[in-house]
Amino acid sequence: MNTNFLCEQKLKKESPELHSLFSNSVFCLQQMLTKYKNIFPTYTDHTALHSMEVIDFCNKLIGANIEKLNADEVYVLLMAAYLHDSGMGISEADFEKFSENIAFGNYFQTHPNTTIPDTIRDFHQEFSGEYIKKYAPFLEIPSQEHVFAIVQASRGHRKIDLWDKNEYPDDFRTQDGTPICLTYLAALIRLADELDIAADRNLQFMYDIDSISNEFSKMEFKKHQAIKQLVIDEDAFTLIVDTSDEVVYEGVVVLMGKLNETLQACKEVVEKRTPYRITQSEIRIKPYAEGK
């Protein structure tokens, strides 16, 4: 099944109005999403390029399930995929304002030396949610129900408990009664976000690894570079990996373990809480053969 632009094509066909709203938002977000570089200049890519990769992975994960999704669900998924990291590039004024609405718990007691970038990084899913709420009118999100759904699908890409029925109700609907399966949409974005780990996530001309002084960031880039390709088929994800650097390869294996945890968690919550399924069950590593 050809999954290229699967959601985009369905939305355009079934709801030209929602597709137009989404397209207009993308035009604006192309610039808005680059602002994360002001705070995290050495981070892996979180621009619209990353958002597009997340959508591409969502399309592959959805596959034949596309027939079950309605236009509102597709719109929410596409918008949330674009906006899930929007909280990474907020202004200082937005940081102060958004922080009033975020439950930090004992974070500042347990992290006494935290900085604003540290706080944004650790809670960026919450800052993204607040960002979406603030800029919903500018992005012409059509209703409060759509805003809530986009916020929840976006926040759900990390940390939020997808089993929580207060956060992700079993039966959430728009004002006209159209159902939106929040759990499935959030699980898709969570898994798709984790899948964006191959070398093409960070274009070579955008970054100079040797100039990065932070060793953690440098190793993250090296791991991404070692993963030459990620192949998705119906039952597995296969990482094509350059195994020549033993230390980097060990890091990739750890990364694979983290990805597998996300896969299994998303599979379970989707299977038990929604009418959908994620068909992939395992992650494999295949050594990269240069020139082949």
Buried (B, 14 or more C-beta within 10 A) or exposed (E): EEBEEBBBBBBBEBBEEBBEBBEEBBEBBBEBBBBBBEBBEBBBBBBBBBBBBBBBBBBBBBBEBBEEBBBBBBBBBBBBBBBBBBBBBBEEEBBEEBBEEBEBEEBEEEEEEBEEBEBBBBBBBBBBBBBBBBBBEEBEBBEEBBBBBBBBBBBBBBEBEBEEEEBBBEEBEBEEEBEBBBBBBBBBBBBBBBBBBBBBBBEEEEBEBEEBEEEEBBBBBBBBBBBBEBEBEEEBBBBBBBBEBEEBBEBBEEBBEEBBEBBBBBBBBBEEBBEBEBBBEEBEBEEBEEEE
